[in-house]
Amino acid sequence: MNSTSAATYNLRFSLTFPALPSCQLRTPLMLLRTLLTGILWLEVLGLICPAGQPSAETRQFIAADSSRQRVALIGADGQTIWQQKIGPLHDLHVLPDGHILMQLNWTEVVEIVPGTGEIVWRYDAAKQPGNQGVRIEIHAFQRLPDGGTMVAESGPARLIELTPDLRVRHTVPLQVAKPDPHHDTRLVRRLQSGNYLVCHEAEGLVREYRPDGTTAWEYQVPLFGRERRPGHGVDAFGNQVFSALRLPNGNTLIGTGNGHSVLEVTNAGQVVWSLHQNDLPGIQLAWVTSLQVLPSGNLLINNCHAGPANPQLIEVSRDKKVVWSFRDFERFGDSLTNSVILQVNGMSVLGELPASK
C-alpha cells in the first residue's frame, strides 16, 4: 500500500469506526470483532481485496472491426459511448484533441469528431492526380507533430506526407519485391529521427527507410523452423508482419501477423523478448495485429482471427501475465484489427474523448 492509499485507509477507518472505550478494547473478543469489521469495510470500500481476488481492472478504449463494419468507443463500464460504420480498416489513431484519424475504406482516410460524426479532414487516394484508375489501398497513416499527415499508398508503393490542405510535400519510394496493393504494406510509423518504420506484409520484412528511400535497417521475421500454413486463424502460420514500434531503448517491437507472436529485437537482429502463440494459459494468439505500449510497460495486443474462444484484446505484462482482456463477439467480430486504450482504471493514458453517444 502506498502513502496515498495508507492515508485514505486511515481517514476512512476513523470515519467508519468511532473510538471504543478502553475497557472494551481490553476484551479480546471485542478487539477481534473490531478488526474483522474493519477488514470487511475496507473490502467494500475497495481499499483491499480478499485473498486470491485481484482488484477490478477497467479500460476505456476504442476499437475497430471490419467484419462488423464498426469502430466504437467503449467506456470503462463496458458500454458503447460512440460508434461509427466503417469499411475495411487497418489503422486507427486518437489525436490529442480527441478527434479520430481512421479509414472509411481502402482509399479514404478521415479525421472525424466522435459523437457528432463531423468529418473535418479527408484524403481519398483514388481521387489524387496520377492515381485514377490505379488499384490502390491504404493500410497505414499517421498525424505528424507539425500537423501534416503521413499516408502509405500500397499499389503506387510510396509514402507521402501531406500538408493540412492536402498538398504532397514529400514522397518516399518503397522497395517492394512483389508488388500487390493488398500486401505491400501494413502499419508504418515515422520515427523521431525522421526515418520511417515500414511493415512489408508479403515479404515478412520490417524495413526502416531514410527520407530519401534508402534502407537504414531491416529485419526478416523468422519462421522459427516451422512450415507455412494457409489461412487466418490459430491453425495458420507464416510471417505476414503487421506492426512495428521503435522502443525508447532503440529496440523494435514487432507484431508478426500470422506468426502468432510479439518479438522485441535489437538493431543487431537479436530477439531479446518474445511472446508466442501458447505462452498465455488458456489463450491462443492468432493474427497479431496492432500493438500499444502503455505507461506501465504493459503491452496491448490485438488478437485478430483467433475465434470466439479467445479474447480479441489482451493486455499483458512483460513477465507474460494477463492483466486485462476483452472478448465481445456481439459488438465486434473476428476481424478486430486495431485498438487504442485511453484510460486505465480511470486514469487517462492518451486523453479523454467526449462522452457523447
MARDO-907581 format. One record per atom (N, C-alpha, C, CB): z, y, x; residue in three letters. Coordinates in steps of 0.1 Angstrom, whole numbers, plus 5000, padded with zeros to 4 digits. Each point is the difference from the previous one (the first is absolute). Last residue first. Glycine has a CB too. Layout:
# residues N
ZYXala ...
# end
This chain:
# residues 357
472951014770lys 499349884995lys 498550025002lys 501849954983lys 502050285049ser 499350024987ser 499249874997ser 499950255004ser 503149945036ala 500449894991ala 499450024986ala 502149975013ala 496250185039pro 500550054987pro 500349884991pro 498650215002pro 501949705049leu 498950034991leu 500650064987leu 498549825011leu 503850185041glu 499949954986glu 498850044993glu 502550015000glu 498649885055gly 500050114990gly 499849944986gly 499150175017gly 501149555021leu 498950095002leu 500050124991leu 498749805007leu 505149914994val 499349965013val 498950095003val 500649764995val 504250284974ser 498650025002ser 499549965014ser 500250194984ser 503949604986met 499850095011met 498550025003met 502349945010met 499749754958gly 500250134995gly 499750115011gly 501649914983gly 497949625025asn 501350014995asn 500350154996asn 500849805014asn 494950205007val 500849885003val 501450034995val 498649935020val 496150294971gln 501450015000gln 500749865003gln 499950204984gln 495449855018leu 500350145000leu 501550035001leu 498050044987leu 497949565025ile 501350034996ile 500450145001ile 500749775006ile 494450004988val 500850095008val 501350014994val 498050135008val 497149534991ser 501250054994ser 500750105010ser 500349794986ser 495149845004asn 500550125006asn 501250054993asn 497850065008asn 499649554979thr 499650015014thr 500850115007thr 497849924994thr 502049734963leu 500850115003leu 499950025015leu 501649974980leu 496449694988ser 499250085010ser 500850135002ser 497849904992ser 503449754976asp 499949945013asp 499250075010asp 500249794988asp 502250474971gly 499449875001gly 500049955014gly 498650044980gly 504450334985phe 499149985011phe 499649855001phe 501150195013phe 501549944951arg 499450135003arg 499049995011arg 502150124992arg 500049484997glu 499650064987glu 499350135002glu 501949894989glu 500249835045phe 498649964997phe 499650044985phe 500249815017phe 503650285025asp 499750044986asp 498549984997asp 501950185000asp 502249825041arg 499049914994arg 499950034986arg 500549825016arg 501950365034phe 499550044987phe 499049904995phe 500550245005phe 504049845034ser 498649954996ser 499750034986ser 500249815016ser 503550275030trp 499650034987trp 498649944997trp 501450225000trp 501049685039val 501050104996val 499750034985val 500150095023val 499049485013val 499450074989val 501150104994val 498449804995val 501150035057lys 500849984988lys 499350084989lys 502249965013lys 496850015036lys 499349924991lys 500849964988lys 498749915019lys 502250405018asp 500549875003asp 499549904989asp 502050105012asp 496850364985arg 499549945013arg 500549875004arg 499750235007arg 500149894941ser 500650065011ser 499449945013ser 502150044988ser 495550034962val 500749905009val 500550085012val 498549814992val 499250224955glu 500650085010glu 500949915009glu 500050214985glu 495649724979ile 501249945007ile 500550115010ile 499249764996ile 497250154958leu 500650095010leu 501249945006leu 499050204988leu 498749544980gln 498950085005gln 500450105011gln 498949984978gln 503449525010pro 500050154997pro 498850075006pro 502549995000pro 497349494983asn 500450085012asn 500150154996asn 499049835016asn 499449814955ala 501249945005ala 500650095011ala 499149784995ala 496650314983pro 501250054993pro 501349935005pro 498650034980pro 497150065053gly 500349934988gly 501350044994gly 498649815008gly 498950375031ala 501049895003ala 500449924988ala 500850145018ala 496250274993his 499449874997his 500949885002his 497850115007his 504050335017cys 498949994990cys 499549864999cys 499450245005cys 504850055013asn 499749865000asn 499049974989asn 502349945009asn 499950495022asn 499249974988asn 499549865001asn 499450244996asn 505050015028ile 498849925002ile 499449984986ile 500949885020ile 502850445009leu 499549974987leu 498749935002leu 501250204989leu 503249855046leu 498550014997leu 499849964986leu 499549945023leu 504950295008asn 499549894991asn 498550024998asn 502249984989asn 500650345033gly 499349915009gly 499549884992gly 501450075019gly 500750334964ser 501049905004ser 499449915011ser 501150014978ser 496250324999pro 500950065010pro 501149905005pro 499650224988pro 495849574996leu 501050084994leu 500950065010leu 499849874979leu 494949945020val 501249995008val 501050104994val 498849935021val 496849794958gln 500750135001gln 501349975008gln 499150094978gln 495649675009leu 501450005005leu 500650135000leu 499449815015leu 496249894960ser 500650125005ser 501449975005ser 498550144985ser 499249435007thr 499250125000thr 500750125006thr 498849914979thr 501049525019val 500950115004val 499150125001val 501749855012val 497849674962trp 499150115006trp 500950125003trp 497949924988trp 505049695005ala 498649974998ala 499150115007ala 500549894978ala 504949885023leu 499150115002leu 498649964998leu 501650115015leu 503149684964gln 498949985009gln 499150135000gln 500049754995gln 505550084994ile 498950104998ile 498949955010ile 501550194993ile 502949605005gly 499650014986gly 498850104997gly 502349954995gly 500050125051pro 500449894991pro 499650034986pro 501949945015pro 495650245029leu 501050054990leu 500349894990leu 499250245003leu 497549705032asp 501350045007asp 501150054990asp 498550065019asp 496649774977asn 501149924994asn 501450045007asn 498449824995asn 497350405017gln 499949974986gln 501349944994gln 497649965004gln 503050345039his 498949924996his 500249954986his 499649935023his 501850475015leu 500549944987leu 498849924995leu 501750194995leu 499850055056ser 499149964990ser 500749944988ser 498449955018ser 501850325035trp 500749974988trp 499049964989trp 501850175005trp 496849925039val 501550015003val 500849984988val 499550155018val 495349765005val 500750004987val 501549995003val 498149884988val 497850335043gln 501149904999gln 500650014987gln 500450005025gln 496050284995gly 499749894991gly 501049894999gly 497750055006gly 502450395018ala 499449895008ala 499649884992ala 501450075019ala 500850314963asn 498750045004asn 499349905008asn 500850235000asn 502749574966thr 500050115010thr 498650045003thr 502249915010thr 499649884942val 499449975013val 500150125009val 498449844989val 503349914962glu 500250115008glu 499549975014glu 502050084986glu 497049714962leu 500149995014leu 500350135006leu 498449815001leu 501549884950val 500150135006val 500349985015val 500950114978val 496549554982ser 501050045010ser 500150155003ser 499749775010ser 496949914966his 501449984995his 501150055009his 499049804987his 496050225015gly 500749935010gly 501549984996gly 498550105017gly 498150144958asn 500149864997asn 500649925012asn 498150024984asn 502850475022gly 499249964988gly 500249854997gly 498350175007gly 504250095027thr 498849925004thr 499149954989thr 501349935019thr 502050504997gly 499949914989gly 498849925000gly 501450164986gly 501550115055ile 498749964994ile 500349914988ile 498850025022ile 503350375016leu 500449904990leu 498749974992leu 502450094999leu 498550105054thr 499250014987thr 500549894991thr 498050105012thr 504450215031asn 499449874996asn 499350024987asn 501849885011asn 500650475010gly 498749985006gly 499449874996gly 500650145019gly 503650074966asn 500249945014asn 498649975006asn 502249904993asn 498250274962pro 500550105010pro 500149955014pro 501250114981pro 495249654987leu 501450034999leu 500450105011leu 500449774992leu 494950124979arg 500550025013arg 501550044999arg 497750075009arg 499249624957leu 500850125002leu 500450015014leu 500849994976leu 495549724989ala 500650025013ala 500750145001ala 498249855010ala 499149754953ser 500850125003ser 500550005014ser 500650024976ser 496449635005phe 500050114989phe 500650135005phe 500149824983phe 497249695037val 501150095001val 499950124990val 500149945024val 498349554981gln 499450124994gln 501050114998gln 498449854988gln 501649675031asn 500550125007asn 499450124995asn 500449865020asn 500749624958gly 499150075009gly 500750115007gly 498149944984gly 502449674971phe 500550055013phe 498950065008phe 501749825000phe 500449964948ala 498950055008ala 500550045014ala 498850094979ala 504049764985asp 499449895007asp 498850045008asp 500749864982asp 501950444990val 500949955011val 499349895008val 502050064986val 494550254989gly 501449974997gly 500849955012gly 499349964977gly 495850155018his 500850125001his 501549974999his 498250124990his 496949615029gly 500850034988gly 500950125003gly 500049764993gly 498049855043pro 499550104991pro 501050034988pro 497649945006pro 503449905046arg 499949944987arg 499650114990arg 501749825005arg 498650075053arg 499850094989arg 499949924987arg 498950175015arg 504049645027glu 498650014995glu 499950104988glu 499649765007glu 504150255036arg 499749954987arg 498550014996arg 502450054993arg 500250135047gly 499549865001gly 499749934987gly 501449995020gly 499850484985phe 501149925003phe 499749855000phe 501550174991phe 495850255002leu 500149894989leu 501149915003leu 497650024996leu 501950535020pro 499949855003pro 500049924988pro 501050045022pro 497350484986val 501049934993val 499849855002val 500350184983val 498350225050gln 499449904992gln 501149924994gln 498049995014gln 501750535006tyr 500849884999tyr 499349904991tyr 502150125005tyr 497150385026glu 499749914989glu 500849885002glu 497750094998glu 501450475021trp 500849875000trp 499549924989trp 502050125009trp 495750285002ala 501250025009ala 500849875001ala 500050244993ala 494549894996thr 501249924997thr 501150035010thr 498549824992thr 497550524987thr 500349905010thr 501349934998thr 498650135017thr 499750254957gly 499549874996gly 500249895010gly 498450124986gly 503050365014asp 498649995003asp 499449864997asp 500450175018asp 504449944976pro 499150084991pro 498549995003pro 502050154998pro 500949425014arg 500150145004arg 499150094991arg 500549945024arg 501649574963tyr 498950085004tyr 500450135004tyr 498649884984tyr 503549595009glu 500350145001glu 498850085006glu 502549955002glu 498049554970arg 499550085011arg 500450154999arg 498049845001arg 502749614980val 500650134999val 499550085012val 502149924987val 496049614986leu 500250095012leu 500650134996leu 498149895011leu 499649714966gly 501449975003gly 500550095012gly 499749774992gly 495950244984glu 500249965014glu 501449955004glu 498150155005glu 500750024951ala 499149895003ala 500249945014ala 498450104984ala 504150305003glu 500449884993glu 499149885004glu 500850144981glu 500950315044his 498649944997his 500349864994his 498850135019his 504350334988cys 500049864998cys 498649964996cys 502550004993cys 499550445037val 499149954990val 500249844998val 498450195005val 503750315015leu 500349865001leu 499349934988leu 502350045011leu 497050445020tyr 500049934987tyr 500249855001tyr 498450184991tyr 502850335038asn 499249874999asn 500249944986asn 500249965025asn 502350424990gly 498650044995gly 499149885000gly 500450225009gly 504549795000ser 499150035012ser 498750064996ser 501249825013ser 501950014955gln 500450135005gln 499250055012gln 502349954991gln 495349714976leu 501250005007leu 500350145005leu 499649775007leu 497550004950arg 499950095011arg 501450015007arg 498150134990arg 500049444980arg 501050115001arg 499650095013arg 501849864988arg 496349724974val 499750085012val 501150125000val 497449945000val 501449544973leu 500750135002leu 499750065013leu 501849914985leu 494649775004arg 501150004991arg 500850135003arg 500249754997arg 494450095014thr 501350065003thr 501049964989thr 498950195012thr 496649624989asp 500050085013asp 501450045004asp 497750084995asp 500849674964his 500849945010his 500050085013his 499549784990his 497950324969his 501349954995his 501049955011his 498849944979his 496750235030pro 500850114994pro 501449954995pro 497950114994pro 499349705048asp 500149964986asp 501050104993asp 499649755006asp 498050115047pro 500250104989pro 500049944986pro 498950165015pro 502249655034lys 499249954989lys 500350094988lys 500149765008lys 501750385033ala 499149895005ala 499149954989ala 501849945016ala 500450564993val 500149894990val 499049895004val 500750164982val 501750345034gln 499349885006gln 500249884991gln 500350095023gln 499850474964leu 500749875002leu 499149895006leu 501550074981leu 498650515019pro 499349884997pro 500849885004pro 497950115004pro 503650394980val 500249915011val 499249874996val 502450095005val 497850484982thr 499649864997thr 500249915012thr 498350094984thr 503250444992his 499949915012his 499649864995his 501850135012his 498450254959arg 500250075012arg 500049915012arg 501450164987arg 496749884959val 500349915011val 500250075013val 498749824987val 502450374962arg 499050015011arg 500449895011arg 499650254995arg 502949864962leu 499149885001leu 498950025011leu 500449964976leu 503550335013asp 498950034991asp 498849905002asp 500750245000asp 503449735026pro 500450004986pro 498950024990pro 502250085007pro 496349715039thr 500850114997thr 500450004985thr 498850145018thr 500149415011leu 499550104990leu 501050125000leu 498949824987leu 499549735046glu 501150104997glu 499450114992glu 501349945021glu 497149524989ile 499750144999ile 501350074997ile 497749964992ile 500249545028leu 501150074996leu 499650154999leu 501749845010leu 495149694987arg 500550125007arg 501350054994arg 497650065004arg 498649604982ala 500949965012ala 500450135008ala 498849775001ala 498550144956pro 499650095011pro 500749985013pro 499450174983pro 502149534987gly 498650014997gly 499350095010gly 500449964975gly 504650125013ser 499449885004ser 498649994994ser 502349895001ser 501250535010glu 498949954992glu 499449885006glu 499550244993glu 505350075008ala 499349895007ala 498949954990ala 502049935014ala 500950564991val 499549894992val 499249905008val 499950164980val 503950295023met 499249905007met 499649894990met 501250055022met 500350504973thr 500149864995thr 499149915008thr 500650084977thr 502350445027gly 498749925000gly 500349864995gly 499050145018gly 504550174991gly 499450014987gly 498749944998gly 501250214998gly 501849795041asp 499450144999asp 499450014986asp 499650025024asp 502449564990pro 501050115000pro 499550144997pro 501249865016pro 496249724963leu 500450035014leu 500950124999leu 497849915009leu 500849664957arg 500150155001arg 500650035013arg 500350024975arg 496749535013gln 501350065005gln 500050154999gln 500449805015gln 496949674973phe 499950155001phe 501450055003phe 498150014983phe 498749495008ala 501150085006ala 499750145000ala 500549815015ala 496549874967his 501249915001his 501250075006his 498549805001his 496250274975ile 501150075007ile 501249914999ile 499150234995ile 495249695002glu 501349984995glu 501050075009glu 499349784990glu 494950174998ile 501150065008ile 501349974993ile 498550195008ile 495749764993arg 501249934995arg 501250055009arg 498649804992arg 497150514997val 500649925010val 501249934994val 499250155019val 498350194958gly 499249875001gly 500549905010gly 498150134992gly 503450365016gln 499449964988gln 499149875002gln 500050244992gln 502350025043asn 500749884994asn 499349954987asn 502150075011asn 496750345014gly 499849885008gly 500549874996gly 500050165018gly 502250284963pro 498750005006pro 499949885010pro 499850254997pro 503749694963gln 499850095012gln 498649985006gln 502549985004gln 499749784957lys 499250124997lys 499850095012lys 501049994977lys 501549605024ala 498749964995ala 499150134997ala 501049794990ala 503750235023ala 499149975011ala 498649984996ala 501949905012ala 502150394967asp 499249894996asp 498949985010asp 500450044976asp 504650245016tyr 498949975009tyr 499349884995tyr 501150115020tyr 502850294963arg 499249884997arg 498949995011arg 500550014975arg 504450275004trp 499049985011trp 499349874998trp 501550135016trp 501650014952val 499950135007val 499150005012val 502350054992val 498949694958ile 499449985013ile 499850135007ile 498949794991ile 504750034969glu 499150105004glu 499549975014glu 501150174986glu 502349604985gly 498749945003gly 498950105005gly 500649834983gly 504450205004thr 498950074992thr 498749935002thr 501250225003thr 502449565018gly 500550054987gly 498950074992gly 502250035011gly 497249955042pro 500649904991pro 500650074988pro 500449845019pro 495450335010val 501450044997val 500649904990val 499450255004val 496649685035ile 500350014986ile 501550044999ile 498249834994ile 497150125040glu 501450045000glu 500450034986glu 499950095024glu 496149564994val 500450124993val 501550035004val 498449954981val 496649755031val 501450035004val 500450134993val 499849885023val 496049734974glu 500650124995glu 501450015004glu 498450014981glu 498449615025thr 499450125006thr 500850134998thr 497849884998thr 503449674984trp 499749985014trp 499450125007trp 499649774994trp 503650324965asn 499149905001asn 499649995015asn 499150034976asn 504350255011leu 499749964986leu 499049895000leu 500450234993leu 503549935046gln 498649974996gln 500049994985gln 499549895022gln 504150425006met 499749874997met 498549984996met 502449974992met 502250375019leu 498649995006leu 499749854998leu 500250195017leu 503650154958ile 499649875005ile 498550005004ile 501749894985ile 502850495011his 498749964995his 499649865006his 499350244998his 504750015013gly 500149904989gly 498749964995gly 502150104995gly 498850195044asp 500350074987asp 500049914988asp 498950195010asp 500249645035pro 501350074999pro 500350074988pro 499850025024pro 497049564972leu 500050125008leu 501350074999leu 497550024997leu 500849454998val 500750104993val 500250125009val 501249834987val 495049745011his 500950095007his 500750094990his 498549995021his 497949544987leu 500950084990leu 501050085008leu 499749824982leu 495749795019asp 500850095007asp 500750094990asp 498550005020asp 498449664968his 500549945012his 500950105008his 498049855001his 499450034946leu 500750095009leu 500649935012leu 500650134979leu 495949854972pro 500549945012pro 500650105009pro 498249834999pro 502050354956gly 499149895003gly 500549935012gly 498050124989gly 505250164974ile 499250015012ile 498949895000ile 502050105013ile 502050194954lys 499049905002lys 499250025012lys 499949974975lys 505350185018gln 498650055000gln 499149885001gln 500750235010gln 505049934981gln 498949915004gln 498750064997gln 501549804995gln 504450295007trp 498650054999trp 499149895004trp 500750245004trp 503949664991ile 500150154999ile 498650064996ile 502050005016ile 500449494978thr 498850075004thr 500150154997thr 498649794996thr 505749865015gln 499150054990gln 498850085006gln 502050014984gln 501849805040gly 499049904997gly 499050054989gly 501649825007gly 502250425015asp 500549914989asp 498949904996asp 501550184992asp 497650165040ala 501149915006ala 500549904990ala 500650185016ala 494450004976gly 501350065002gly 501049905006gly 499650164982gly 494949875021ile 501049924994ile 501450065004ile 498549795000ile 495950334996leu 501250045006leu 501249934993leu 499050235007leu 495549634997ala 501250044992ala 501150035009ala 499349854982ala 495150005011val 500950055010val 501250064992val 498250055017val 497749584969arg 501150084998arg 500650055013arg 500449884978arg 496349765007gln 499450134999gln 501150114998gln 497849904991gln 502549615016arg 500450064988arg 499550144998arg 502149855001arg 496749925037ser 499749904990ser 500550054986ser 500249825017ser 500550435024ser 498750014995ser 499749904988ser 499350075023ser 505350194995asp 499449874998asp 498750004994asp 502349914998asp 502050415027ala 498650004994ala 499549855000ala 499550245007ala 505550104997ala 499249885004ala 498750004992ala 502149875006ala 502850425008ile 498750014994ile 499249885005ile 500150254997ile 505649854998phe 498849985008phe 498750024992phe 501349845014phe 504650154992gln 499050064992gln 498749995008gln 501650164989gln 503049525012arg 498950075006arg 499250074989arg 499949835018arg 505349904993thr 499050064991thr 498950075008thr 501850034982thr 502549575022glu 499050085007glu 499050064990glu 500349865021glu 505149954976ala 498750014994ala 499150095009ala 501049954977ala 503049775046ser 499950114991ser 498550014995ser 501950125012ser 500049405001pro 499750135006pro 499850114990pro 498949875018pro 504149664982gln 499150084991gln 499750135007gln 501049894980gln 502049785039gly 498749934997gly 499150084991gly 501249795003gly 503850344993ala 499549925011ala 498749934996ala 502349975009ala 498850484966pro 500649875001pro 499449925012pro 500650014975pro 499350525029cys 499349904992cys 500849875001cys 497850115004cys 503250464999ile 500049885007ile 499349904991ile 502150055013ile 497850384973leu 500350035014leu 500249885008leu 501150204992leu 497849874959gly 499049985009gly 500350035014gly 498550054982gly 504249964975leu 499450125005leu 498949995010leu 502250094997leu 500049534986val 499450074989val 499450135004val 501649904985val 500949865047glu 498849934997glu 499250074988glu 501149785008glu 503150385004leu 499150035010leu 498649934998leu 501950045016leu 501749864955trp 499450134997trp 499150055011trp 502050064988trp 500349535018leu 499149994989leu 499450134997leu 501449824991leu 501850175043ile 498849935004ile 499049994988ile 501349875018ile 503050304973gly 499350095008gly 498649955004gly 502250105008gly 500949624970thr 499450094991thr 499150105007thr 502049974984thr 500549735042leu 498949934993leu 499350094990leu 501249795003leu 502650385019leu 498949985010leu 498849944993leu 501749985019leu 502350074956thr 499450135003thr 498849985009thr 502250114998thr 500449514993arg 499350044988arg 499350145003arg 501649884985arg 501349965048leu 498849924999leu 499150044989leu 501249815010leu 503050394993leu 499150055011leu 498749925000leu 502050065014leu 501449824956met 499450124996met 499050055011met 502150064987met 500349555022leu 499149984989leu 499350134996leu 501449814992leu 502150205041pro 498749945005pro 499049994989pro 501349885017pro 502550504984thr 499849874994thr 498749935004thr 501450084980thr 499950365033arg 500749905008arg 499949864994arg 501650185007arg 496550204972leu 499249965012leu 500849905008leu 498850225000leu 503449984963gln 498949914996gln 499249955011gln 499950114978gln 503450215030cys 500749884997cys 499049894995cys 502050134994cys 496650325016ser 500349925012ser 500649864997ser 500250215013ser 496650044952pro 501350025005pro 500349915011pro 500850074978pro 494250075014leu 501049924993leu 501350035006leu 498349824995leu 496950485002ala 501049945008ala 501149934992ala 499650185017ala 495449864964pro 501150095003pro 501149925008pro 499550134979pro 495149775016phe 501349945000phe 501150105004phe 498949785006phe 496550354990thr 500149894990thr 501449944999thr 497649955006thr 501150415024leu 499850044987leu 500249894990leu 498450175008leu 501949745038ser 501250094996ser 499850054985ser 500350065024ser 496249684995phe 501249914999phe 501250094995phe 499249845018phe 496850374993arg 499949934987arg 501249914998arg 497550005001arg 502250245039leu 500050104989leu 500049924987leu 498850175013leu 500849595027asn 501350054999asn 500150094988asn 500249995024asn 495649834986tyr 500949894996tyr 501450064998tyr 498749845013tyr 498050445004thr 499849984986thr 500949894994thr 497650065003thr 502550025043ala 500550124993ala 499849984985ala 499550155020ala 498649525008ala 501550005000ala 500650114993ala 499949885022ala 495450124983ser 500549904991ser 501549994999ser 497949875004ser 500350415029thr 499750054986thr 500549914990thr 498050125008thr 502249745037ser 501050104996ser 499850064987ser 500250065024ser 497949454983asn 500050125008asn 501050104995asn 497649965005asn 502449484994met 500050124991met 500050125009met 501249884981met 
# end
